[in-house]
Amino acid sequence: MSEKLDRIIEQLKSLTLLEASELVSQIETVFGVDTSVSVNSGGFAPLAAVAASVEAVEEQSSFDVILNEVPADKKIAILKIVRNITGLGLKESKDIVDNVPKVLKEGTTKEDSEKIKKELEEAGAKVILK
């Protein structure tokens, strides 16, 4: 295989199922093809249907915790929590709190991200998990 195709294959391997589904839709639109029609008569399900069913079963295992909103009267309490979560100094933590939305933690487990979210929301912040 050519180097160009190898790079494309590696990029495809890194796609989430949602991104793969969107890619299929874009290919259908751009090239005017229908991926729901199976060329193989061996009884394989259409690609889009397989992607949708696998996506429904797959559960997200890695989360990003995003500090989305900080009320002015709650900044100090939230700042202390941000310092504990990130391990950053006072100035760096203040920069995060003052310039929301900001990612506090990337790639955390479901339990950790929910714990962080709960702690920040109890202090008055608004948090998004992605």
Backbone as CSV, one residue per row, in Angstrom:
resi,resn,N_x,N_y,N_z,CA_x,CA_y,CA_z,C_x,C_y,C_z
1,MET,0.836,-1.171,0.000,0.000,0.000,0.000,0.887,1.242,0.000
2,SER,0.373,2.320,-0.567,1.147,3.551,-0.594,1.137,4.220,0.775
3,GLU,2.079,5.107,0.977,2.183,5.817,2.251,0.931,6.651,2.513
4,LYS,0.377,7.229,1.463,-0.831,8.036,1.588,-1.993,7.177,2.097
5,LEU,-2.157,5.987,1.536,-3.238,5.096,1.976,-3.002,4.608,3.403
6,ASP,-1.760,4.343,3.759,-1.443,3.927,5.129,-1.855,5.001,6.132
7,ARG,-1.581,6.266,5.812,-1.963,7.373,6.695,-3.484,7.459,6.832
8,ILE,-4.181,7.293,5.721,-5.645,7.357,5.753,-6.200,6.228,6.618
9,ILE,-5.668,5.022,6.457,-6.115,3.878,7.246,-5.881,4.136,8.735
10,GLU,-4.719,4.675,9.098,-4.425,4.973,10.493,-5.389,6.020,11.052
11,GLN,-5.736,7.018,10.246,-6.691,8.027,10.686,-8.073,7.417,10.870
12,LEU,-8.462,6.519,9.981,-9.765,5.858,10.105,-9.840,5.018,11.373
13,LYS,-8.742,4.389,11.742,-8.714,3.567,12.954,-8.969,4.402,14.205
14,SER,-8.620,5.691,14.167,-8.754,6.536,15.352,-10.130,7.190,15.465
15,LEU,-11.007,6.991,14.491,-12.330,7.608,14.531,-13.226,6.946,15.568
16,THR,-14.063,7.752,16.206,-15.106,7.193,17.061,-16.211,6.678,16.149
17,LEU,-17.120,5.911,16.707,-18.206,5.393,15.881,-19.096,6.507,15.355
18,LEU,-19.305,7.539,16.140,-20.101,8.667,15.686,-19.415,9.353,14.509
19,GLU,-18.104,9.546,14.618,-17.355,10.161,13.515,-17.387,9.275,12.275
20,ALA,-17.289,7.949,12.458,-17.349,7.024,11.321,-18.704,7.099,10.644
21,SER,-19.757,7.205,11.435,-21.105,7.319,10.883,-21.253,8.610,10.079
22,GLU,-20.709,9.710,10.623,-20.742,10.987,9.911,-19.925,10.915,8.619
23,LEU,-18.804,10.201,8.658,-17.979,10.020,7.468,-18.748,9.284,6.389
24,VAL,-19.467,8.237,6.767,-20.276,7.483,5.804,-21.312,8.401,5.164
25,SER,-21.964,9.238,5.981,-22.963,10.165,5.448,-22.335,11.144,4.461
26,GLN,-21.151,11.654,4.812,-20.464,12.589,3.915,-20.062,11.913,2.602
27,ILE,-19.584,10.672,2.688,-19.200,9.943,1.474,-20.424,9.743,0.586
28,GLU,-21.560,9.396,1.199,-22.797,9.222,0.429,-23.167,10.516,-0.290
29,THR,-23.055,11.643,0.408,-23.427,12.930,-0.162,-22.460,13.361,-1.263
30,VAL,-21.183,13.330,-0.971,-20.171,13.834,-1.905,-20.074,12.982,-3.163
31,PHE,-20.095,11.659,-3.002,-19.885,10.782,-4.144,-21.174,10.206,-4.720
32,GLY,-22.311,10.535,-4.107,-23.594,10.076,-4.621,-23.763,8.560,-4.563
33,VAL,-23.281,7.948,-3.482,-23.416,6.503,-3.333,-24.380,6.192,-2.198
34,ASP,-24.863,4.954,-2.167,-25.767,4.509,-1.109,-25.127,3.336,-0.406
35,THR,-24.664,3.558,0.839,-23.976,2.499,1.572,-24.941,1.512,2.204
36,SER,-26.234,1.784,2.129,-27.192,0.852,2.714,-27.441,-0.339,1.800
37,VAL,-27.001,-0.271,0.559,-27.142,-1.381,-0.373,-25.889,-2.228,-0.288
38,SER,-26.058,-3.491,0.086,-24.926,-4.389,0.241,-24.558,-5.008,-1.093
39,VAL,-23.296,-4.862,-1.486,-22.808,-5.452,-2.725,-22.604,-6.943,-2.529
40,ASN,-22.248,-7.327,-1.336,-21.975,-8.724,-1.024,-23.296,-9.444,-0.765
41,SER,-23.512,-10.544,-1.385,-24.763,-11.278,-1.198,-24.661,-12.250,-0.030
42,GLY,-23.611,-12.169,0.756,-23.399,-13.081,1.869,-24.217,-12.749,3.099
43,GLY,-25.122,-11.785,3.020,-25.995,-11.484,4.145,-25.404,-10.506,5.146
44,PHE,-24.392,-9.729,4.782,-23.818,-8.749,5.695,-24.741,-7.546,5.830
45,ALA,-24.834,-7.039,7.035,-25.667,-5.861,7.288,-25.001,-4.635,6.687
46,PRO,-25.793,-3.661,6.262,-25.221,-2.423,5.728,-24.336,-1.733,6.763
47,LEU,-23.311,-1.056,6.291,-22.337,-0.404,7.160,-22.975,0.573,8.137
48,ALA,-23.897,1.385,7.673,-24.524,2.380,8.536,-25.303,1.710,9.665
49,ALA,-25.991,0.615,9.360,-26.769,-0.081,10.382,-25.852,-0.706,11.429
50,VAL,-24.747,-1.265,10.980,-23.785,-1.859,11.907,-23.202,-0.778,12.807
51,ALA,-22.802,0.351,12.229,-22.228,1.445,13.018,-23.227,1.944,14.050
52,ALA,-24.490,2.063,13.674,-25.510,2.554,14.601,-25.738,1.579,15.750
53,SER,-25.758,0.287,15.445,-26.010,-0.690,16.506,-24.823,-0.805,17.454
54,VAL,-23.608,-0.736,16.933,-22.424,-0.793,17.792,-22.348,0.466,18.641
55,GLU,-22.687,1.602,18.068,-22.648,2.866,18.797,-23.627,2.841,19.968
56,ALA,-24.777,2.225,19.783,-25.767,2.149,20.843,-25.257,1.298,22.000
57,VAL,-24.459,0.272,21.712,-23.957,-0.631,22.730,-22.736,-0.049,23.437
58,GLU,-21.889,0.657,22.689,-20.640,1.180,23.245,-20.916,2.305,24.222
59,GLU,-20.248,2.271,25.372,-20.387,3.318,26.363,-19.083,4.098,26.440
60,GLN,-19.197,5.386,26.584,-18.018,6.234,26.662,-17.258,5.906,27.938
61,SER,-15.929,5.764,27.809,-15.127,5.391,28.969,-14.142,6.485,29.381
62,SER,-13.978,7.503,28.560,-13.042,8.574,28.841,-13.773,9.909,28.728
63,PHE,-13.605,10.756,29.732,-14.342,12.009,29.773,-13.407,13.197,29.964
64,ASP,-13.819,14.334,29.416,-13.152,15.602,29.648,-14.067,16.428,30.552
65,VAL,-13.496,17.014,31.587,-14.257,17.860,32.505,-13.991,19.307,32.108
66,ILE,-15.064,20.006,31.744,-14.941,21.383,31.269,-15.657,22.319,32.233
67,LEU,-14.909,23.267,32.784,-15.490,24.308,33.628,-16.139,25.305,32.690
68,ASN,-17.472,25.410,32.741,-18.208,26.180,31.751,-18.625,27.565,32.240
69,GLU,-18.975,27.666,33.521,-19.460,28.946,34.026,-19.125,29.082,35.515
70,VAL,-18.672,30.275,35.883,-18.315,30.545,37.275,-18.995,31.843,37.707
71,PRO,-19.939,31.755,38.642,-20.567,32.980,39.150,-19.542,33.828,39.905
72,ALA,-19.626,35.122,39.756,-18.652,36.034,40.361,-18.575,35.873,41.875
73,ASP,-19.708,35.627,42.522,-19.705,35.526,43.979,-19.205,34.172,44.483
74,LYS,-18.912,33.240,43.598,-18.451,31.900,43.991,-17.010,31.621,43.541
75,LYS,-16.354,32.624,42.977,-15.026,32.421,42.377,-13.989,31.853,43.347
76,ILE,-13.944,32.359,44.549,-12.904,31.931,45.489,-13.071,30.461,45.845
77,ALA,-14.294,30.049,46.137,-14.543,28.642,46.475,-14.207,27.737,45.297
78,ILE,-14.600,28.155,44.116,-14.329,27.359,42.914,-12.835,27.339,42.610
79,LEU,-12.166,28.448,42.816,-10.723,28.546,42.609,-9.978,27.524,43.470
80,LYS,-10.386,27.377,44.731,-9.750,26.406,45.623,-9.927,24.985,45.103
81,ILE,-11.105,24.683,44.603,-11.373,23.343,44.071,-10.553,23.105,42.803
82,VAL,-10.484,24.104,41.938,-9.698,23.984,40.695,-8.234,23.720,41.030
83,ARG,-7.708,24.408,42.031,-6.310,24.186,42.442,-6.106,22.747,42.898
84,ASN,-7.040,22.213,43.681,-6.936,20.836,44.161,-7.023,19.834,43.017
85,ILE,-7.907,20.084,42.072,-8.123,19.154,40.957,-6.928,19.139,40.012
86,THR,-6.445,20.327,39.669,-5.399,20.431,38.643,-3.986,20.350,39.203
87,GLY,-3.816,20.721,40.467,-2.477,20.761,41.037,-1.689,21.982,40.596
88,LEU,-2.376,22.940,39.993,-1.719,24.161,39.517,-1.582,25.165,40.652
89,GLY,-0.769,26.168,40.390,-0.588,27.239,41.359,-1.768,28.197,41.345
90,LEU,-1.720,29.178,42.240,-2.811,30.138,42.381,-3.046,30.938,41.102
91,LYS,-1.981,31.451,40.495,-2.127,32.273,39.291,-2.726,31.477,38.144
92,GLU,-2.220,30.258,37.901,-2.715,29.431,36.807,-4.177,29.039,37.026
93,SER,-4.518,28.718,38.266,-5.899,28.352,38.598,-6.831,29.549,38.428
94,LYS,-6.356,30.723,38.830,-7.157,31.943,38.666,-7.391,32.224,37.189
95,ASP,-6.383,32.007,36.346,-6.537,32.201,34.906,-7.624,31.288,34.339
96,ILE,-7.677,30.056,34.824,-8.703,29.113,34.365,-10.087,29.613,34.776
97,VAL,-10.232,29.973,36.043,-11.536,30.403,36.573,-12.000,31.694,35.896
98,ASP,-11.069,32.581,35.587,-11.423,33.855,34.967,-11.707,33.745,33.473
99,ASN,-11.281,32.683,32.839,-11.410,32.555,31.382,-12.145,31.281,30.984
100,VAL,-13.334,31.103,31.505,-14.127,29.915,31.173,-14.792,30.104,29.824
101,PRO,-15.116,29.088,29.104,-14.976,27.664,29.410,-13.534,27.186,29.217
102,LYS,-13.107,26.310,30.124,-11.762,25.724,30.097,-11.840,24.252,30.479
103,VAL,-10.987,23.454,29.844,-10.889,22.036,30.185,-10.039,21.916,31.446
104,LEU,-10.612,21.281,32.474,-9.870,21.075,33.717,-9.108,19.760,33.697
105,LYS,-9.763,18.715,33.235,-9.157,17.381,33.188,-9.556,16.721,31.887
106,GLU,-8.608,16.039,31.262,-8.875,15.310,30.024,-8.687,13.826,30.257
107,GLY,-9.547,13.035,29.640,-9.395,11.595,29.651,-9.575,10.944,31.011
108,THR,-10.450,11.485,31.845,-10.675,10.892,33.158,-11.749,9.815,33.082
109,THR,-11.802,8.991,34.097,-12.808,7.944,34.156,-14.171,8.556,34.459
110,LYS,-15.197,7.773,34.252,-16.550,8.240,34.511,-16.723,8.628,35.978
111,GLU,-16.212,7.780,36.876,-16.354,8.040,38.304,-15.640,9.324,38.719
112,ASP,-14.396,9.490,38.247,-13.628,10.693,38.595,-14.282,11.952,38.042
113,SER,-14.724,11.879,36.797,-15.324,13.065,36.180,-16.620,13.450,36.881
114,GLU,-17.425,12.466,37.279,-18.666,12.774,37.989,-18.384,13.342,39.380
115,LYS,-17.331,12.832,40.034,-16.947,13.335,41.350,-16.505,14.798,41.248
116,ILE,-15.676,15.099,40.246,-15.202,16.470,40.039,-16.377,17.386,39.719
117,LYS,-17.259,16.926,38.847,-18.427,17.727,38.465,-19.289,18.038,39.687
118,LYS,-19.554,17.026,40.488,-20.387,17.209,41.678,-19.761,18.231,42.628
119,GLU,-18.458,18.087,42.855,-17.755,18.993,43.768,-17.823,20.441,43.278
120,LEU,-17.602,20.650,41.985,-17.639,22.003,41.435,-19.052,22.573,41.428
121,GLU,-20.036,21.735,41.102,-21.413,22.221,41.074,-21.914,22.571,42.472
122,GLU,-21.466,21.827,43.469,-21.839,22.159,44.848,-21.280,23.524,45.249
123,ALA,-20.153,23.904,44.660,-19.550,25.207,44.943,-20.182,26.319,44.109
124,GLY,-21.029,25.943,43.126,-21.728,26.953,42.337,-21.338,27.037,40.878
125,ALA,-20.372,26.229,40.450,-19.917,26.282,39.061,-20.838,25.471,38.161
126,LYS,-20.768,25.733,36.871,-21.462,24.921,35.880,-20.386,24.144,35.128
127,VAL,-20.589,22.817,35.016,-19.577,21.924,34.458,-20.199,21.091,33.359
128,ILE,-19.402,20.819,32.321,-19.817,19.951,31.217,-18.879,18.768,31.161
129,LEU,-19.435,17.574,30.957,-18.638,16.377,30.725,-18.764,16.006,29.267
130,LYS,-17.633,15.803,28.628,-17.657,15.379,27.214,-16.866,14.124,27.067
